[in-house]
Amino acid sequence: MKNIIKINKIRGLWAVISTSIILAIIIALMYIFRPINRKIRKFSKVFFWINGVSVERIGEFDKEAQILVLNHQGIMDICYFEAYYPWDICWIAKKELGDIFLYGHALKAPKMIFIDRESKKSLIHLIKEAKKKIDEGRILAIFPEGTRSQGDRNLLPFKDGAKILIEKYKLKIQPIIVINTRKLFDAAKVEINSSRARVVCLDAYTPDFSNINWYSELRDNMEKTYHNHYDIINGENN
């Protein structure tokens, strides 16, 4: 058991080192070659190769979707979609993330949307910036939980920001579930505890906005799907 923990720690440390190097190179190239920054961001897939980890995908990405709604477990969520999502994604992120050394530039260089949750004007800013990105042909991506989960069996409650944005522009959404990405690489503990994670792409759709419960139904459907795949991939029978 001690040997396994030690190996996980060593793998985690190597992940931190390799990610920092890869990220620094990608950021530099994005600033130098701004017109092709989406192609450059796809180099994120190198992280998976050199760390011997993989993410299985079930379902297909829908080109008609205007916003991705995802649960959030950690940095590996971002890495995976930057590496493998086919189109130009625009993350909606907390303002504080833009201040993090190195990682902040990974969001600033491709001009992601930052929101200040302490500001009353944050929602207005989000709605305005989201419209600009949609008009540019970018696909929005939002974590309705608002923060990282611990990667356990339940999703966190959804905050209202995503609901308001989707209703404002009548967006076609694609719900996407991520399972075990926190175990794939736990940045807080600097550990890799699994070599297997999964992304499940649900069917894209435009909600029936006359149904006042559409947002809670979205969460319920996402959590039900999450439970099914969590139990399969983690060998649980709850």
Summary of the structure (lengths in Angstrom):
residues: 238
radius of gyration: 17.7
end to end distance: 25.4
largest distance: 56.2
contacts: 707
relative contact order: 0.17
helix: 50%
strand: 16%
